[in-house]
Amino acid sequence: MSETTLTATAPAAPSSAPRVREIGIIMNGVSGRMGYRQHLVRSILAIREQGGIDLPDGSKVTVKPLLVGRSEAKLAEIAAQHGIEDYTTDLDGALADPRWEIYADFLVTKARATALRKAIAAGKTIYTEKPTAESVEEALELAKLAAAAGVKTGVVHDKLYLPGLQKLKRLIDSGFFGRILSVRGEFGYWVFEGDWQPAQRPSWNYRAEDGGGIIVDMFPHWNYVLENLFGEVTSVYAQAAIHIADRWDEKGEHYTATAEDAAYGVFELEGGIVAQINSSWTVRVNRDELVEFHVDGTHGSAVVGLFGAKIQPRNATPKPVWNPDLEDAHDYDADWQSVPTNDVFLNGFRQQWEEFLLSYVQDTPYEFGLLAGARGVLLAEAGLQSSREGRKVELPALTLD
């Protein structure tokens, strides 16, 4: 009878490296300014370079971009510059490939809805710039199509993540203002006409036929800022203007602007708050930052920008007296106190990308989807209607039903 020797196998030493899930992302429109700078370089590549995002279970999720566009030469140049393996001019082929789980859209407005329809039909998770469509009818249809297909969607709400607006939200949540009365916003800067100095915005921004105009560009931003900080917008009165009609494009050729370069809007919000926001590409800046919001409440006021925030509480408010006959020597700026920066704030685009990716892998609800995007398009459409008709326009509620 032979004797059998059993040898015990030592258990493998546990790996110290966390499990990493790589998510493939189709990035359509990365050759554009916003798609390249904010979404590719400062968001997706920054996440990749830090090794991914930590998950609560100790694992990580990281990203792998697929660059998509019309010019293979431009895509190849960007890919080589940043060590990206994958790029293509074939969007349909990319959408059909299961390796790529998320479709991200940074195209010009006119091209966006068609691409989003394809992504929904392919069952891809969607993350997109705004406006999501050229009309509220189409924007709402896209939201309904995605909901019916069970597709998770996210729409860029980058300004909510600005350090200044995050400070403002804390002030609101703390009850600092008491009852908020009004919001006044100033946004804009001088965009050169393009003749003696190159314009710092693309020429299509000034052509209505190409989806341009500051209302379409900025009112979707103002909608999500207002509704997430102060209350839903219930009506709008807007005056649009083409202040400078003569402009020169990227080739130095003259063209006539057909889309407004400035808009002056008054928004009524739920709860009786009134917001007034001026948006202009024909204003020379005389303020601390390119965008500032002044919020007044019964117990205090605040002025916030991209980064800074200053406050004036009720018990430190001066008592001005109007007298046009005497020079007022009071230093009103000195009556304001700066809000300290107690946190390290990420780039806003990157922070929202990280939140969306976490929501995707953890399968949690995400509030800034295509329906929120449709509400932004609704405000832009109502603003254009208001300017055309010279009247206040009420905003209906949008639902997926």
Phi, psi and omega in degrees: 000120183280152181257129181261131178259124178260128179251121180285134178272125180292137179297145180295142178294133180299140180284139179274346181279136179288153174294139182234127175256126180260128181250124177278131183235121173281121182245102187259113179107028184283352177279349175281162185303309184289316181297321181284304190289307188276317187273315181282298189289308189275350181243285188295314180291327177294321177294317179297316184292332179276001178090011178105189183246133179288136176256158183302333182275007179093351177274179180230157170236132178234180190231152176224111184275145168243114182279132180232139178186185182271332184257110179296325181296316179295317179297317180297322179295315179295316181299316180294322182295327187244011177066041180259130186279327194243131172204156183198156171260002184258089181296318181300318178295321178296317180293333180278350184269118184292348178294336184256111189270330185241137173254123179244131189242122177231029182286170170295156188304318185298331184267351192290311187300319180299316180292321179295322177301317179297318181294321177297314180299329179277354178077020181280146166293143190237135171227123190220152170287172177241163356292149186282344178199174181273345178222153180294328178300314181287322179298318179290323177298319178298318179297320180290319178299316180295319179296318180294329180274355182070028183267128176284138182227151174220140178240137184299126175234052194299326186291339175295339185262003175296141180307318180298318181285333173291323174296319179299317180299321177297319177299316179297311183296331181280350182084014184305320188281345193070231175270122181285132183259313188205160177227131175237125182240142174233121178229141170138181184191173180274119174262121184295147185294335178105357180274300182264344169221139180300142177289144180263012170230149180294150186295334181296339177301339185253011179240114181299325181293343178255014179086016182276181180117141184287336178291312178297326182284317191255331183297325173301325174296311183297328179298310183286329175296311182294313186289332181272340179257324190237325182149157182297145178282128181255337177202162179217139164239127183224146172238116179264153180212141167258092184285323180236107183274330184270116180222166181234135188275190185296338178265005181080013182265138182290141171214162179258124180294134177244357179242148185295143176253002176207149178213137182240111190240143172240124186240129172267134182245159176301144182088002175088004178287138176249130178241136174235124181228125174261131179236126185207139169257015180229044179229137176268129193286127170225065177203171186292327184221167185290340172226136176220141175240130177250118183246125178248135176224171182295332183251354180175168180227161178214150171235122183232151176231209178298320184236317187276159175207134176224152188228158173220105181285165183303317185280003175236021181273127179289170182241081181294149174234126183284121176212097184289354182272345182236141175293133181270113183270001182290136178269092184292329178299328182289348180278358183255145181248132180287140174276125183292153175267096185270351181236162170265116183265132174285163166309132187300320179296317180294318181300318179291322176302314181298318179297320180293317179297319177296318178297323181293309185287333179266356178055051177253157179299148179232121191282337185262062182265195184295334176292318175299321177297323179295325178295326176294319177295322178301315181294320178297316180296318179293324177296318177295320177297317180300315180294320179296316188263352178066040182209165175285139181242126176281146180256124176284160175283140177253133178224166177274356181285000000 
